Amino acid sequence: MTAAGLIVALVGTLVASAGLGMTGHMIGHMLAVAVAGPMLAIGLQPVLANRRLPGAIAAMLIELAIVWGWHMPAVRAATDMSLALMLVEQASFLAAGTLLWTAALRERVGGVAALLLTSMHMTLLGALIGLAPRRLYPMMAMHGGFGGLDALADQQLGGVVMLTLGGASYLMGGLWMLGTLLNERVRA
């Protein structure tokens, strides 16, 4: 699982930096935080078992700060001008996703809450980006729109990618963990 997670993270970084507009960039981000992150957390469980890490709610707050922080327009503009910053951004998304899922798998009740809250904030940020009546990230337009879309339509589709892939992965993970906990309690 760890090797697959690293491959997904690498593919996400390549997609995020490929000049595929806001939508391609967002697909790359979601591959790191919402797909590779949980895969790495599952694969690294034996290695991280004895490490002191933040609890699930603290990890959720760290992930929230990282995701929302990188989407502030001034930060996004600086990142769009620097490959090095984009690589730091992508690495921070991967680290935040891995940390959150690691904490959620350890602290299962708190993990359910953390994953469901993450689903909510990912959906909210995706909706804010997708429903914005103007371009929030003008520098992103220099990369061209995904599939020939104009800059605003590309931004809107990028927001939809975030709220569907990001929101859905955390929602499904949280509901799966909740179902597992409930099944264990019924059997006990």
N, C-alpha and C positions, 0 to 999 in steps of 0.2 A: 504493500500500500504506500510505503514511503517513496519508493522509486516512481510510482505512478503519480503521486502528488507533486514530486519535483518536476516531472515531465509536464504536467498540467501548468505548474507555475511558470516554467520556461516558455511554453506556448502562449500563456497569458501575457507574459512580458513582450514577446515578439509581436503579438497582436496589438497590444497597447502602444507599441512604438512604430507600427507599420504605416502610419499616415492614413488610417482609415476613418478619419474624422472622430467626432465625439462618440459615435456609436461603437466603432471598433475599439476605441480607447476604453470605453465602459465595459465592453465584453472582456477585454484583458484584465481590467480591475476585478470584475466578478469572478473570473476564472481563478484569480489569486486568493481573494478573501472568502469566497463562498463555495469553491470547489476544491482547490488545492489545499486550503487551510484545514478543512475537516479531514481530508485524506491524510495529511501529514500528522494531524493530532491522533488519528486512529493508529497510524503506523508507528508513531513515536511513543505511544503509551508506555511500553516497557522501559524505555530509556528515561522518560520523564517522571516515572512513578515516584521516585524519591526526591524530586526537586521541589523546592519551595516556590510556589507560584501564586499569583493573586487568586482570590475566589472568583466564582463565576460572574457575580454582579460587578465586581471591580474590573474584571477582564472585559465585560460588556461596555463599561464606561470608557475604558482605554480604547477599545475598538471604535466606539462612537466618536470620541475626540479625534482619532486618526482619520476616519472616513469623512466626517464633516469638515475637519480642518483642511484637508487637501482639496476640498470642493469650494472653499472660500474663493471668490473671484480673483483677488490679488495673488493668492498662493497658486491658483490654477494658472494664471497668466505667467508667473515666473517659471512654473514647471513646464509649461508649453514651450519655453525658450531654451530649456536645458535638458539634454539627454541624461546627464548625471542626476539631476533632481527627479526626473521621471523614474529612473531606476531606484532611487531612494524611496520614492512614493510607492512604487510597486512592491518593493521589499517590505515596507512598513505595512502595507495591506496584507501581504502574506503572513507576516509575523503576528499581526493583530488577529487575523482569522484563525491561525494555528493556536494562539494563546487562548482565545475565547472557546474554541471547541475543546481544547485540552482541559480547561477549567470546567466546562459544562459536563464533560464525560466523567470527571472526578467527583463533582459535587452535583449529583443528579437533580435534586429538587431545585436548588439554586440554578442549575444548568438549564432546566426547563424555562424558568423565568427569564434568564439571560438570553436564551435563544429567541423566545417569543418577543421580548423587548427589542432585540436586534432586528427581528423581522419588521417590527413596527417602524423603527427609525430608518431602516433601509427603504421601506415603502414610502415613507414621508419624504425623504430626500429625493428619491426617484420621481415622486409626483411633483415636487417643487421644481425640479429641473425640467421635467417633461411638460408641465403646464405653464411654464413661464411664458409670458406674452412677448418677450424679447430675448435676444441672445445674452446669456449670462457670461459666456466665455468667448469673447471675440477672437482671442488668439487661436482658439481651436479651429476657427474657420480657415486658417492658413494651411491646414493639413488637408483641406478638401472635405466634402461631405461624403458620408458612407453611401455607396451605391449611386452617387450623383445627386444626392439630396442637397438642398440649400442649407445654409448654416443653421437656421432656426429649426427646420424639420429634422436635421441630423441631431441637434441637441435634444429635441423632443423624443426622438427614437432612443437616444442614449438614456434618457430618464426612464423610459419604458423598460429598457433592458435592466436597469438597476432595480426598479421596483418589482419586476417579475422574477428575474434570476436571483437577485440578492434577497428580496423579501421571501420568495418561495423556499429557498434552500434553508433559511433559518426557521421559517414556519414549519416546514416538514420535519426538520430535525427536532424542534421543540415538541411537536405533536407526537413524534415517534418515541422520544424519551418519556413523555407523559404517559403514553399508552403502555410502555414497558413498566413504568412504576406502578400504574394501576393494576396491571396483570399480576405483578409480584404481590401486591397487597391482597388481591382476591385469592391468590393461592395460599397466602399465609394464614 
